[in-house]
């Protein structure tokens, strides 16, 4: 039996094995190797929109197949590490262009490019001990968002002078939508399904995601950011991923790590808001860049900090 966090290597590419790899590729968006988590995530995608579900599966399959054809590491393939950037890329393409055969071709090609960028990012970042995370997706989707002939998005509203106040219903929707927006989903119940998927694999990851969402919502309100965008989850999805990465994946969980992850989740909110404003004139989007950069910075700082669990050297 493999150790915790490991995946047993299959003896052959049976349909069951291929299906598990596909599901793991979707689960790895939230840093989980569990096919059960991937199954819940797939249900959430289709609950949000059948187009998002279809293109998420298509993107994950395209990037995984491309990586396999190009000779990527077999262990990485089995764990789903070649599928998650393609999944997000397929979703980003269909959200921007709508479903059509041309969109499907573009999604497949873009997802295949993600597999190449994942190999490059893994090789370059591995030298400094940092994970690639969703950087390949951000590069591909960011380039497409600027290049594709669509109208630029409206400029984000300016923050108010005081703190933003949300009703109980708006607060609940914000917390759920923060999780859903990881997959570009704007349905609060999709966020709940995603949270259930995390809980199936790891209670720590589920709690981290929920806490990161709450921290992001409170931070956005304290900053006076627009209530409608807070409720839609547009400022909090990066914080959800940051919390999962630091509190449940890369660092040993200790009280110090929990506080460190909380600080990082809060820091990702103004970063996300600033990135949205920066990208607006070109019609681009921050996607998950704030998550990637925030996680890199906090992981890179780890070896210089002498607190239990925070230092990567101590955690490993």
Phi, psi and omega in degrees: 000133180291155177290167180303135180086353179259161179235129181294136182285128181286154179273341180200164182270068176284162178305323179295319180294316179298319178297319179295321178297319178298316180292322178295324178299324178284321180295329183292350172303323177255026174063034179243137178264011186274126175294332177293320174299318178299324178295314177298318180297321178297318176300318179297321179298314180288332175293327177286317180184137179296329178296315179296320178298312182296314183285332173296314177296318180298315180295317179298317180294318183296316181290325179292315179296317179299318179296320179295316180297323182278357176085034178292164180304128184296321180298319178296321177299313183297323181282355180085012184287349178261001186252335191289323178292323176295322177302309181295324180294316177301319179294315181299322181293314182288328177295325183277322189249344186083166185277130174194170180293327177294319178297321180297317179297316180297320180297318180296313180297316181295320179295323178295322177297324178303323181295324178291315180294328177296318178296317180295315181295320179297320181290316183287313183285333178299333180293333179251009175076027180245145179279155179289328182054224183259020181302318178301318176300314182299320180295312183290310182294324178295318178295318179294321181298325179280324186279328185289140186281076174231159182292140177298149179289158178294148180296138177299138178299152179285151176298154177276170183291325181247189179290151178274136179252130178245146172287170179299318180295317179295322178297316178297317178296321180297315182297319179287318182292331175303321179285318180296325183291349172303326178254019181063029179265136181246023177252123185299326182289335175295323176297323178294321178294320177298318179296320176297323178297320176295320182296327179300322184268322186204118177296324180297316180295320179295316179295319179299316180298314181296315180294319177299323178294317179295315179300317180296318180297315179295321179295316179298320178294318180296329179282349182076025179290157186302134185298321183294323180285328174297314181297326179285351179083015187284345179254352190249347187293327177293323179296324178300313180292322178299315181297317178297317183295314187273325184266340187230359185232298191265339181243151176290132183287117174220169174304324178294319178296319179300316178293322179297316179294323178297316178299317180295318179299317178295321181294331182290341183290305176297330177297316179296315180298318180294320181293323177298317180294321180294319184278343187303314182302329182268357183079013181275189182212149177290340186047235180249023177302316179302323175297313183298308185291318179299316180295317177303312184296317182287327174289320180295329179285341186309307182300339181271355183251133186254067177225142185304123175094332184285317179292125179298325180297321179286325183292330182260000000 
